[in-house]
Every structure is written in C-alpha cells, then in structure tokens.
Amino acid sequence: MKQPDLSRLKVDRGATKKIRTALSKKNRVTITVSLDTEGLKALQTLSKKSGIPYQRLLNTVLTSNLTEQESIQSRLDRLEQELRKIKRHVAA
C-alpha cells in the first residue's frame, strides 16, 4: 500500500483548539468538593504514576465505582428474585 505524502500537511491549530474545547466541556459540570488530605495525596500520587491528571483520574474512579455498584445492585436484585421463586416453590 502506498504511503500518503505528509510533507505538505498543515495543522489547523485554531480548529483543533475549538474541537478540543468542545469535547472537554461536553457533559461536564464544575463543582467544589471537600476531600480529606490523605485521599487527595493518594489520588495525586496515583495521578503522577499513571500520568493522568488527578481531576480526570478522580472522575474515572468515581464513574467506575458507581458502575460497579450498579452491577452489584443488579446482581443482588436478581438473587433476591431467585430466592423469592425458590421460597414460593418450597411453600407450594
């Protein structure tokens, strides 16, 4: 396959900045949160190790934890439903 000639390629930095700005603000809300010092230090340490900015990392941790909690809740609901079926079957 022939490689494209990129020598004359120009980057439109203005348009790129507009796109990045639009994407970064998509579905984002600015809030103030009080965190304990140890938790913030741990988050910042993990941020430095991973190379991910700590606010983005905090958002990722919160989102994954909430998703996990929803998953646990749905499994619990399913188990409770199965338990009710078994109780009805035993009682009959």
N, CA and C atoms as a LAMMPS dump frame, in Angstrom:
ITEM: TIMESTEP
0
ITEM: NUMBER OF ATOMS
276
ITEM: BOX BOUNDS ff ff ff
-5.0000000000000000e+02 5.0000000000000000e+02
-5.0000000000000000e+02 5.0000000000000000e+02
-5.0000000000000000e+02 5.0000000000000000e+02
ITEM: ATOMS id mol type element x y z
1 1 1 N 0.84 -1.181 0
2 1 2 C 0 0 0
3 1 3 C 0.885 1.245 0
4 2 1 N 0.552 2.194 -0.826
5 2 2 C 1.335 3.419 -0.949
6 2 3 C 1.07 4.339 0.242
7 3 1 N 2.156 4.852 0.825
8 3 2 C 2.041 5.767 1.952
9 3 3 C 1.718 7.168 1.458
10 4 1 N 0.816 7.879 2.147
11 4 2 C 0.485 9.233 1.723
12 4 3 C 1.65 10.191 1.971
13 5 1 N 1.747 11.228 1.162
14 5 2 C 2.781 12.246 1.313
15 5 3 C 2.302 13.264 2.348
16 6 1 N 2.92 13.261 3.514
17 6 2 C 2.508 14.14 4.605
18 6 3 C 3.356 15.399 4.708
19 7 1 N 4.282 15.59 3.789
20 7 2 C 5.203 16.719 3.876
21 7 3 C 4.491 18.063 3.735
22 8 1 N 3.395 18.094 3.007
23 8 2 C 2.67 19.359 2.816
24 8 3 C 1.436 19.464 3.699
25 9 1 N 1.296 18.568 4.628
26 9 2 C 0.152 18.566 5.53
27 9 3 C 0.256 19.725 6.51
28 10 1 N -0.82 20.487 6.664
29 10 2 C -0.838 21.609 7.595
30 10 3 C -1.888 21.353 8.669
31 11 1 N -1.548 21.712 9.89
32 11 2 C -2.456 21.536 11.017
33 11 3 C -3.178 22.852 11.268
34 12 1 N -4.491 22.803 11.314
35 12 2 C -5.299 23.983 11.606
36 12 3 C -5.448 24.06 13.124
37 13 1 N -4.521 24.748 13.772
38 13 2 C -4.487 24.795 15.235
39 13 3 C -5.726 25.456 15.829
40 14 1 N -6.278 26.443 15.154
41 14 2 C -7.493 27.098 15.647
42 14 3 C -8.664 26.144 15.702
43 15 1 N -8.859 25.414 14.611
44 15 2 C -9.96 24.449 14.569
45 15 3 C -9.723 23.314 15.564
46 16 1 N -8.478 22.892 15.691
47 16 2 C -8.147 21.835 16.637
48 16 3 C -8.479 22.282 18.062
49 17 1 N -8.142 23.519 18.391
50 17 2 C -8.421 24.049 19.73
51 17 3 C -9.928 24.108 19.986
52 18 1 N -10.706 24.523 18.986
53 18 2 C -12.163 24.58 19.126
54 18 3 C -12.743 23.19 19.377
55 19 1 N -12.247 22.214 18.645
56 19 2 C -12.727 20.837 18.81
57 19 3 C -12.384 20.32 20.202
58 20 1 N -11.136 20.54 20.632
59 20 2 C -10.727 20.076 21.963
60 20 3 C -11.539 20.753 23.059
61 21 1 N -11.792 22.048 22.914
62 21 2 C -12.583 22.776 23.904
63 21 3 C -14.002 22.232 23.968
64 22 1 N -14.603 21.999 22.814
65 22 2 C -15.964 21.473 22.771
66 22 3 C -16.043 20.087 23.402
67 23 1 N -15.067 19.246 23.11
68 23 2 C -15.068 17.897 23.672
69 23 3 C -14.8 17.896 25.17
70 24 1 N -13.944 18.789 25.632
71 24 2 C -13.599 18.797 27.053
72 24 3 C -14.756 19.279 27.917
73 25 1 N -15.62 20.124 27.384
74 25 2 C -16.735 20.653 28.163
75 25 3 C -18.003 19.826 28.007
76 26 1 N -17.972 18.843 27.154
77 26 2 C -19.145 18.025 26.909
78 26 3 C -19.542 17.266 28.167
79 27 1 N -20.748 17.486 28.614
80 27 2 C -21.305 16.799 29.775
81 27 3 C -20.463 16.967 31.035
82 28 1 N -19.835 18.086 31.2
83 28 2 C -19.022 18.33 32.385
84 28 3 C -19.627 19.471 33.184
85 29 1 N -19.556 19.336 34.5
86 29 2 C -20.045 20.347 35.415
87 29 3 C -18.935 20.649 36.399
88 30 1 N -18.712 21.917 36.692
89 30 2 C -17.704 22.295 37.667
90 30 3 C -18.358 22.362 39.044
91 31 1 N -17.745 21.67 40.011
92 31 2 C -18.251 21.662 41.383
93 31 3 C -17.086 21.863 42.344
94 32 1 N -17.413 22.106 43.59
95 32 2 C -16.41 22.171 44.645
96 32 3 C -16.639 20.982 45.562
97 33 1 N -15.577 20.248 45.868
98 33 2 C -15.678 19.056 46.703
99 33 3 C -14.64 19.141 47.801
100 34 1 N -15.029 18.748 49.004
101 34 2 C -14.075 18.684 50.11
102 34 3 C -13.583 17.248 50.244
103 35 1 N -12.279 17.07 50.144
104 35 2 C -11.669 15.745 50.27
105 35 3 C -10.743 15.752 51.473
106 36 1 N -10.567 14.585 52.089
107 36 2 C -9.589 14.527 53.166
108 36 3 C -8.189 14.562 52.558
109 37 1 N -7.244 15.051 53.326
110 37 2 C -5.873 15.258 52.841
111 37 3 C -5.239 13.961 52.366
112 38 1 N -5.413 12.887 53.124
113 38 2 C -4.806 11.605 52.753
114 38 3 C -5.353 11.088 51.42
115 39 1 N -6.663 11.217 51.231
116 39 2 C -7.271 10.765 49.986
117 39 3 C -6.772 11.561 48.789
118 40 1 N -6.647 12.878 48.972
119 40 2 C -6.157 13.727 47.887
120 40 3 C -4.699 13.41 47.561
121 41 1 N -3.878 13.197 48.599
122 41 2 C -2.465 12.861 48.363
123 41 3 C -2.348 11.533 47.625
124 42 1 N -3.16 10.562 48.035
125 42 2 C -3.136 9.253 47.365
126 42 3 C -3.561 9.391 45.906
127 43 1 N -4.58 10.21 45.666
128 43 2 C -5.043 10.437 44.306
129 43 3 C -3.972 11.122 43.464
130 44 1 N -3.311 12.117 44.033
131 44 2 C -2.264 12.831 43.304
132 44 3 C -1.05 11.933 43.043
133 45 1 N -0.72 11.067 44.002
134 45 2 C 0.378 10.124 43.805
135 45 3 C 0.055 9.162 42.671
136 46 1 N -1.155 8.628 42.684
137 46 2 C -1.587 7.722 41.615
138 46 3 C -1.612 8.46 40.277
139 47 1 N -2.004 9.725 40.317
140 47 2 C -2.026 10.549 39.109
141 47 3 C -0.63 10.695 38.521
142 48 1 N 0.351 10.952 39.373
143 48 2 C 1.73 11.107 38.896
144 48 3 C 2.255 9.802 38.31
145 49 1 N 1.943 8.687 38.967
146 49 2 C 2.417 7.387 38.493
147 49 3 C 1.795 7.015 37.148
148 50 1 N 0.516 7.335 36.994
149 50 2 C -0.189 6.936 35.774
150 50 3 C -0.061 7.957 34.652
151 51 1 N 0.265 9.208 35.01
152 51 2 C 0.364 10.253 34.002
153 51 3 C -0.984 10.849 33.628
154 52 1 N -2.012 10.51 34.373
155 52 2 C -3.356 11.039 34.132
156 52 3 C -3.582 12.2 35.093
157 53 1 N -4.055 13.342 34.616
158 53 2 C -4.336 14.462 35.529
159 53 3 C -5.285 14.019 36.651
160 54 1 N -5.037 14.514 37.871
161 54 2 C -5.756 13.955 39.02
162 54 3 C -7.262 14.2 38.97
163 55 1 N -7.72 15.294 38.38
164 55 2 C -9.166 15.51 38.306
165 55 3 C -9.812 14.516 37.34
166 56 1 N -9.145 14.221 36.238
167 56 2 C -9.655 13.218 35.306
168 56 3 C -9.63 11.841 35.96
169 57 1 N -8.567 11.568 36.711
170 57 2 C -8.464 10.294 37.417
171 57 3 C -9.579 10.162 38.448
172 58 1 N -9.873 11.238 39.177
173 58 2 C -10.952 11.228 40.164
174 58 3 C -12.284 10.929 39.477
175 59 1 N -12.52 11.555 38.332
176 59 2 C -13.744 11.301 37.587
177 59 3 C -13.828 9.837 37.16
178 60 1 N -12.705 9.284 36.703
179 60 2 C -12.671 7.883 36.279
180 60 3 C -12.947 6.943 37.448
181 61 1 N -12.333 7.225 38.586
182 61 2 C -12.535 6.392 39.779
183 61 3 C -13.993 6.446 40.227
184 62 1 N -14.57 7.638 40.263
185 62 2 C -15.975 7.774 40.658
186 62 3 C -16.9 7.029 39.698
187 63 1 N -16.673 7.22 38.42
188 63 2 C -17.521 6.577 37.415
189 63 3 C -17.433 5.06 37.495
190 64 1 N -16.212 4.534 37.608
191 64 2 C -16.067 3.077 37.659
192 64 3 C -16.66 2.509 38.936
193 65 1 N -16.529 3.227 40.049
194 65 2 C -17.102 2.759 41.307
195 65 3 C -18.621 2.746 41.23
196 66 1 N -19.21 3.785 40.662
197 66 2 C -20.665 3.829 40.54
198 66 3 C -21.168 2.735 39.614
199 67 1 N -20.464 2.491 38.53
200 67 2 C -20.84 1.424 37.602
201 67 3 C -20.76 0.073 38.298
202 68 1 N -19.704 -0.108 39.092
203 68 2 C -19.549 -1.362 39.835
204 68 3 C -20.674 -1.533 40.845
205 69 1 N -21.045 -0.454 41.523
206 69 2 C -22.131 -0.523 42.496
207 69 3 C -23.446 -0.883 41.817
208 70 1 N -23.694 -0.312 40.63
209 70 2 C -24.896 -0.647 39.882
210 70 3 C -24.893 -2.121 39.508
211 71 1 N -23.723 -2.636 39.131
212 71 2 C -23.61 -4.04 38.769
213 71 3 C -23.893 -4.933 39.974
214 72 1 N -23.339 -4.561 41.116
215 72 2 C -23.574 -5.327 42.347
216 72 3 C -25.049 -5.299 42.704
217 73 1 N -25.677 -4.113 42.582
218 73 2 C -27.094 -3.988 42.905
219 73 3 C -27.946 -4.828 41.977
220 74 1 N -27.633 -4.854 40.685
221 74 2 C -28.429 -5.655 39.752
222 74 3 C -28.275 -7.148 40.047
223 75 1 N -27.063 -7.575 40.425
224 75 2 C -26.872 -8.985 40.794
225 75 3 C -27.651 -9.317 42.063
226 76 1 N -27.635 -8.402 43.029
227 76 2 C -28.374 -8.604 44.272
228 76 3 C -29.872 -8.696 43.99
229 77 1 N -30.374 -7.808 43.14
230 77 2 C -31.796 -7.85 42.77
231 77 3 C -32.152 -9.179 42.13
232 78 1 N -31.285 -9.667 41.235
233 78 2 C -31.526 -10.941 40.563
234 78 3 C -31.521 -12.097 41.562
235 79 1 N -30.599 -12.084 42.517
236 79 2 C -30.55 -13.134 43.542
237 79 3 C -31.793 -13.109 44.43
238 80 1 N -32.232 -11.901 44.786
239 80 2 C -33.443 -11.79 45.602
240 80 3 C -34.657 -12.316 44.851
241 81 1 N -34.729 -12.066 43.561
242 81 2 C -35.821 -12.575 42.741
243 81 3 C -35.791 -14.102 42.698
244 82 1 N -34.61 -14.667 42.52
245 82 2 C -34.475 -16.129 42.509
246 82 3 C -34.861 -16.723 43.864
247 83 1 N -34.471 -16.052 44.934
248 83 2 C -34.813 -16.525 46.283
249 83 3 C -36.324 -16.531 46.486
250 84 1 N -37.017 -15.497 46.001
251 84 2 C -38.483 -15.461 46.112
252 84 3 C -39.114 -16.62 45.346
253 85 1 N -38.56 -16.923 44.154
254 85 2 C -39.075 -18.054 43.367
255 85 3 C -38.898 -19.365 44.123
256 86 1 N -37.728 -19.529 44.729
257 86 2 C -37.449 -20.771 45.48
258 86 3 C -38.368 -20.879 46.685
259 87 1 N -38.591 -19.759 47.396
260 87 2 C -39.497 -19.781 48.551
261 87 3 C -40.919 -20.154 48.126
262 88 1 N -41.385 -19.611 47.006
263 88 2 C -42.721 -19.944 46.518
264 88 3 C -42.795 -21.435 46.145
265 89 1 N -41.73 -21.942 45.544
266 89 2 C -41.712 -23.348 45.126
267 89 3 C -41.705 -24.248 46.361
268 90 1 N -40.945 -23.901 47.386
269 90 2 C -40.879 -24.708 48.607
270 90 3 C -42.198 -24.646 49.361
271 91 1 N -42.825 -23.487 49.373
272 91 2 C -44.084 -23.315 50.103
273 91 3 C -45.232 -24.047 49.418
274 92 1 N -45.142 -24.292 48.131
275 92 2 C -46.249 -24.928 47.388
276 92 3 C -46.332 -26.406 47.627
